[in-house]
Amino acid sequence: MRRKFIHAIAALFPLMAVGACDLSPEIELSMTLEDVTTTYNNTMARAAAVYMYLPNGLSYIGGDAMLASACDEAEHTNEGNSVQLFNTGAWSQLSNPDDAWTRCFNGIYAANLYLENCDDVNLDYLKYDPDETVQAQYEQYVANLERATYEVRFLRAFYYFELVQRYGAVPVMEQTYDVADEAEYRSLPRTPLADCFSFIVRECDEVADFLPAIYGSDASGRATKGAALALKSRALLFAASDLYHDPSWADGFSSPELISIRDNDQVYVGKDDATGEDIMVSGSDRTGLWDAAAKAAKAVIDLSDARYTLLSNYSDIFLTAATSMESIFVRRIGNSTYFESTNYSIGFDNGNSGTTPSQNLVDAFETSTGQPFDWNDPDMAANPYEDRDPRLDYAIITNNSTFKDRTMEIYSGGRDGAGITHATRTGYYLKKYVDPSVDLVQNRGTNHSWIIFRFAEMFLNYAEAMNEAHGPNDAGENGMTAIEAINRVRQRVGVAMPAVPTSVTQDEFRDKVRNERRVELCFEGHRMFDVRRWMIADETLGVPLRGVSITQASQGNFTYERIDVENRVFQPKMYFYPIPQTDQQISGWAQNPLW
């Protein structure tokens, strides 16, 4: 038992930049069970180490691909990256490029292991010292340990959400289990989907008030009250969405409770402010679930102590993510040149092109007057990047634009264009999250962070949920309409897109908010799951990925032609990931439908 415990603890100690104490390998190897569980520094380090399982969306798949390249946002230049398995339909229960199953269950195991031993810390050497300074230290240590417990519970809930959005129902475990013990493993059923969502949302409610609204500048990346409420918002948005209520695609799957919330299921959505009693919403009450999702998003928007704001400089959100007032929760990654090396154009020394945006995405950006882009309009087709939503220029490098103090030549025969090995196949390069100040030749990098929750998402969560519950113009009891929420995002300084008019219908607004999410949140890991929960994956992931062929007619004059870059595959079974075969066979769990 001691060997197993120490091995598990040692696996937790790769340090996160969240203020944990450093422990050298020599100390780790010499620790006893008592050292690990009863000392303050080691216990705080164990709590900090649970953060290590947060996703790094900048190099999420195969070490250098973003999830954007597994959906209609982008194509990854390195065709040998395993992300291509998603696009060709060659992934399965034996080979899944997104191994969230292992990552998240390791995180859950680490969280449970911490929670089972976090009360064993011995602070008597401080508690009984009458010195005022020592007593202050004692009180601070007690407060830190209490807060760490709530941080770890938040992280566990987040890891469960990461699993549920991919796999549907999973076994909810609030203690550690010996997975080497087959009998014990088989005793863990998959928890019905409604109960999975209820667990996540309840945990968010129970930890939120015990987490600070903000930390000091040296502790960015740690769980806050805003992060817990943001997770609640996202979880309830998913719980209300089509995929989690319509199992018709599953061809008579015998365990619908694992992939859908049934009409007679009950979902926990919060506490009654007056009585403190649980508020449960029936699975048949979609309006009630949407309304709960809207209220959860509004709780984040109204969290004044956190001082969140929509930044006027869209680029700064992603280049200063760790300290940005638009960031709610991030994973800090550290200083490096890796992301830029992966994604700088092949036209720059040591650039590898990486994640190249699709024409499918570019076409989603409206004109500056708020109209859809139309290739059938000769003026638009001749100058496709003029008078567009400013976020297009913030997020995507287009031909003849300026990046790193030079003009980008993405036309055929240009420095960055077709005809060069590893050049973009789509006619575009990634700009969002890419820092132009990085010098790959001199190996001068920059600090990177991956945004998990940010303020703009909360407005879009609210807008979508309010529209579904009340329509675009009814504020209900929440004080803000869906249209007002979406326009807060569209009309902030630095973007200033035309307001969505109050004349739109509910169906028209649904299309508007879905497109707004596509544009505002591009390359942030949302699109792959949004199109699934909306059940439009067949028309978005199962259609050709498009690009543009660019020809220079004369100096500074170009012609643009849309092209098919790659045929993409989506089948109904892909609405959820398959349970990994090894775990499915050992546990006896029902495999997800059609796999």
N, C-alpha and C positions, 0 to 999 in steps of 0.2 A: 504493500500500500504506500509506504513512504517513497519508494522509487517512482511509482506512478505519479504521486502527487507532485514531487519535485520536478519530474519531467514535464508535467503539465504547466507548472509555474514557470519553468525556464522558457517554455514556448511563448509565454506572455510578455517577456521583458524587452523585446525590441522597442526602443523608446519612441514615444510620440511627443511632439512638441507641445505638450499641455502642462508643463510644470512638474513632471514626474521626477523623482529622485533617480539618479543614475546608479546602476548596480553593475559592477564588473562581472565578467564570466567567472572569475575566480570566486567571488563572493557567492554567486548563484550555485556553483557546484558544491560549496561547503555548507549551504543552508540546511537547517533541519526544519521539520514541520513547524516547530514552535517559532523558529526565526521568521518563517514566512507569514504566519498568521497572527503573531502577537506583537510584532514591532510596527510602529507607526509608518516609518519610511517605506518598508517593504509592502505594507498594505496599501498605501497610497500609490505606490508604483504598480501594484497589481490592478488597481482601479484604472489608472491611466492607460495601461496596456490593453484594456478592452477596446480602446479607440482604434487599435491597429487594424481592425477588421472593417473599418469604414471603406467604401469604394474610392478608388482613385480614378475618376472618370477621364482624366487626361491621357491615360495609357491603359485603358481598362481591359482590353482583349488582346492577347498575344503579345503583351508588353509595349505595344505602340498604337493600337487602334482604339478609337472612341466608339461608343454605342451608336453614334450617328451613322457609322458605316454599315451598321446592321439594319438600317431602316432607309427611308427614302430621302434622308438628309444628305448623304455623302457616299462616296466610293473611296475605299482605302487603296492607295497606290500600290502597296506591297500585296500582290495577289496571293502570295504564299501565307499571309496572315490567316489565322483560323477564323477570323470574322467572316470570311467568305463562305464558310459552311452555312451560316444563316441565309445568305443571299442565294445560294444554289439549292437550298433545301436538304443539304447532306448531313445536317446535325441530327442527333438522336439521343436516346438514353445511354448510349455508349460513348458518345462524343459530343459534348456541349461546350462551345467556346466560352460561354459565360458561366463559369463554375461558381455561381452565387450560393449553391447548395453547401459546398464545403466551407466557403468563406463565412457565411452567416451562421451555420451551425457551430463552427469553431468559436465564433464570437459569442453565441448564446451559451456554449459550454463554459467559456471563460467568464462570462457574466455570472452564471449560476455558481461557478466555483468560488468566485469572489464573494457573492452574497451569502453563501453557506458559512463563510469563515470571517466575515468582516467585523463581527462583534467580539472577536477574541483579542483585540488589541489591548495591551496592558499599558495604561498611562498612570499607574499608581505613583511612579517616581516623580510625576509632576503634580498629581492631584493632592498629595499630602505635603507638598512643600509650601510653606506659608508665604514665601516671597511673592510680592505682587507681580513682578515681571514673569515669574514662573507660572503663576495662576493665570495670567493673561495668555501665556503660551498654551497652557492646558485647555482653556476655553476655546482658543483658536483651533487646536488639534481636534477637539470634540466636534466643533462645527464643521471642520473640513471632512472628517470621517462621515458625518451624517450626510453632508452634501454629496460626497462621492458615491454613497449608496444610491442616491436618487439619479445621479449621472449614469451609473451602471444600469439601473432599471430602464432609463430612457434608451440607452444604447441597445439593450436587449429587445425592447419594443421596436426599435428601428430595424434591427436585423430580422425580426419577424415580418415586418412589413415588406422588406426587400424580398423575402421568400414568398409571401402571399401574392404579391403582384406578378410573380413569375410562375409559381407552381399551384396556386389555389391553396386549398387546405393543407396544413402541415401539422405535425404533432407539436402542441404547445407544452413545453417543459419548463417548470419552475424549479427544478433541482437537477443535479448532475446524474447521469446514468452511465453505467459501464457498457458501452456499445460492443465491447468484446464478448459480453455475456449475451448469447443469442436469445435466450429465454427472456431476459430483461428487455432486450431490444424489441422483441415481438409483442411485448406487453404494452407498447406505446402505439395507440391508434392515431391516425390522422384526425385532428380535431376539426369538427365541422366548420365550414368557412365563416358562417355567422359568428361563431364563438371565437375564431381567430381574430376577426375584426374587433369584436367586443374586448378581447384581451388587450389588443394594441391601444385602443382608445381609452380604456379604463386606466392602463398604466400611464398614459400621457396625462390624464386628469390627476392621478394620484401623486405624480412627481412634480407637476408644473409649479405649484406654489412653494415648493421646497428648493427650487433652483433660482439662482439670481437672474435678474433681467439682463445684467451686463457684468463682465469681469474687468479686471485691469488689462492694460495693453499687453501684458506678458502672458495672457492666458486665452487668447483668441483660439477658436477651434474647440472650445469646451461646450458642453450642453448647457443651455439656458432655458428659462421659462418659455421664451419665444420659440426655441427649437422644439420643445415638447408640444406646444400648441400648434406649431406648424405641421408636425407629424400627425397630430389629430386631424387637422384640416385635410391633409392629403389622404389619410386613411379613409375618412368618411366620404371624400369625393369619389374614391374608388368604390367604396361599399355601395354607393348610390348608382354607379354607372351600369350601362347595359350588360356588359360581359358577365357581371356578377349576379345577374337576374335572368339570363336567357341561356339555358343549357341546350337549346335546340340544335346547335351545331355539333353536339357531342354524340349524336346518333344513338340515342337511347342508353346512354351511360348508366350503369346500375347504381351508382353512388352519387346522385346529383348534389347532395349536401357538401361534397368535396370541391365542387367547382361553381356553385351558385348559392345564393341566399334564397331559401324557399319562402313561400308566402307565409307559412306559419312560424318561421324562425323569428327570433327576437335579437335585435342588435342594440347593444349599449351605446348611447350617444352622449351621455353627460349626467350631471346631477341637477336636480331641481334646486334653484337658488333659495327658495323659501323653506322647503322641507328637508333638503339634503338627500332625498330619495333618488334612486337610480331612475333615469329616463330611458325606457326601452322602446324601440320602434319596430313594428312588425315588418317583415320582409315584403309584405304586400303593399306597404305604405311608402311607395317610392317618393312621393312628395315630401313625406316626413323625413326621409333620409336625406333628400336634397336640401331641405331646410336646415337640418342639423349640420350638414356640410358647410352651408353658408354661414351659420352662426359660428362655427369653429374657425373659419377664415377671418370673420369679423373680429373675433377675439384677439387675433394676432395684429390686425390692422389697428385696433384700439389700444394696443399695449404701449402706452405712451412712455413708460419708464425705460423701455428698450431703445427709444430714440431712433427707430428705423425710419428710413426715408428713401424715396425714389431719386436716384442720382441723376443729375443733368448730363453728366458725361458718361455715356453708355459704356465706352471702352474701359474707363477706370474701374467699373464694377468688377471686371474680371482680371485686371492687372494688379489690383490692390485688394483682392477678395478677402484676405485674412483680416483686414482692418476696415473694409468698406461698411458704411452705415446701411447699405442695402442688403448685406449678407446677414442671414439669420443663423446659419450653421454651415461650417466648412470643414473639409479635411485639409490640414496643412501638410504640404508635401516636401517643402524645403527648397534650398537653392540649387539650381542645376541649369544646364543648357539642353536637357534631353527633349523636352517638349518642342522647343524651337528647332532642334536638329531633326526631329521627326517630321515637322510640319512646314518648315521653311521651303520655299520653292527650290526645285533642283537647280534653278538659275543662280542660287546663292551658294557660296562655298560651304560644303558639308550639309547642305539641305537635302531632304529626302522626300519632299512633297506630301507624304502622309495622308491626312484626312482631307479629301478634296470635295467641296460642296457640290451638290447636284443642281441641275437645271430645275428639277421638280421643286426644290426649295426656293431657288432664286425667283421663280415665277410666282411664289406665294407672297412676295413683298409687293405691296400696293404701290401705285404711283403717289406722288406727293399730294395729289388732290383726293386721295382716298379711293381711287378707282382700281379695279383689278387690272393687272398687266395683260395686254392682249397682243399676241404675236401677229394677229391678222391686221393690226393697225400699222401701216407702213412706217409712220414716224416713230412709233415705239420700237418696231423691229430693227430700224436703222440705227437707233441710239438706245439700246435696251437698258442702260444704266443711268440715264439722265432722268432727273425729276422723279426719283423713287423715294420710298420710305428711307429716312436717314440710317436706319438700323442695317440696311443692306451694306452700306459702306463700312459700318462699324464691325460687321460680322464676317464679311466675305471679301476677298481680294478679287477684283475683276480686271479684265484687260484694260490697259492704258491708264490704270489708276496708279497712285504713288504709294510705295511701301519701302521702308528703309532707305528713303532719300533717292529712290530711282523709279523710273516708269516701268511698270510690269508689262512684259512682252509675252502675253499668253496666246498670241496668234501663231498659226502654223509657221514654223521656221524661226520664231522669236526665241529669245533667251530662255523663256519660261514655258514655251509652247510645245505643241505636238511635234513629234519627230525626234525628241530627245528622250533617251532611256530614262524611265521613272518620272517623266513629266506628268502633269495632271492629264487624266483622260476625260475630265468633265469640263475643262475650260475655266476652272476656278481653283483658288487656294483659300485655306482657312486663315481668318484674321482674329476671330474671337478667341480670347485667352492667349494669343500669340504675342509675345513682347518684342517689339522691333528693336529694343535697345540691346538685346542679347548679341554677343559677339562670338560666333562659333569658332572663328579662327583663333582668337585669343582665349577661348574657353572661359569667357566671362558670362556667367549665368544670372539668374534672378530668382527671387522667391516665388513659388507657385502654391496655389491652394485651389481645391476643387469645391465649388459651391454646391451644397446639398439642398439647402432651403434659402430662398431669398424673397425679399419683400414683394417684388412684382408678382411672383407666383401667387401670393395670398390674394391679391386683387383679382387675378384671373380665376383662381379657385372660386372666389366669392361670386364673380360675374357669372360663371358657368352654372354654379349651384342655384343662385337666385333666379336665373332665367328658367331653369327646369322646374323650380318650385313655384315661382310667382310670375314668370314672364319678365320681359326686359324693363318694364317701367314701374313695377310695384315694389316699393321698399319694404313691404310687410312690417314686421316689428324691428327690423334691423337698421333702419335709418339711412340706407343707401340703396339705390337701385342697381340692377346689373349694368345698365348703361353708364351710370356714374362711375362704377368701379372700373370698367374697361377703359373709360376715357381718362381716368387718373393715370393709367399706364401709357396710353397713346399720346396724351397731351402734356406730359411732363416736359420741362425745359430740356432742350437738346434732342428731342424726338419730334414733338409738335405736329403729330399727324392729325388730320381732321377728326372731329368728334363723330362717333357713331350716332346717327340721328334717332330721336325718340319715335320716329314713325316706323321703325323696323318691327316685323312680326317676331314671335318667339322662334319660329323656324329659321328666319333670316338671321336673328341674333345668334342662334346656335352655330351657324356657319361662321359668323363673324368671330365669335370667341374662340372657336377651334382654330381658325386661321391666325388669330392673335397669339395664341399659345405657340403655334408653329413658328411664328416669326420671332416673338420676344424671347422664347426659351430655347431656340435652336442650339444644338450642340451641348445642351445641358443634361442630356440623358432622359428627357421626358417623352419625346416623340414615339419611341419604340413601344412604350406602354400605353400612351394616350390612344394610339390608333387601335390597339387591342381592346381597351376598355370601352371605346366607342363602337367597337365591332365594325370597323371600316378597313381592317388590315388587308382584305382581299383587293381593295381598290387603291391601296397605297403601298403596301409591301409586295403585292403580287403583280405589279406592273413594271414595265421596263424603267430602269434608272436612266435618266436623261442627262445630257450635257450639251455643250455648244461647240461647234466647229467655227473657228475664227480665221478669216483670211484678211491679210492686209492688202487693200486695193491700191493704196498709195500712202505716202508718209502721213500717218495720223488718221487715215481713213480705213475703215474696216467693214466687212460684211459678216453677219452672224447667222448661223443655221443650226437649228436644234437637231440633235442626233440622239439615237439610242446608244447608250454606253454598255448596258448589261441587262439581260433578261433576269428578272428576279422571281423567286418562288415563294408563295405562301399557300399553305394548306390549312384547313380548319383545325387540325390537331395542334397547330402552332400557336393557337390562342394561349395555351399554357405550355410551359416547359415540361418535358417528361421527367419523372422521378428517376434519378440515376439507377441503372439496372442493378448494380451490386446491392445498394440499400433496399431497393424494392424486393429483390429476391430473398434477402435475409429477413426482412421485416414482415413480408407477406402483405404489405400495403397494396391497395388497388392502384394500378398504374393509371396515369391520366388518360383521358379518352383518346382513342384512335392511334396511340403510339404502340 
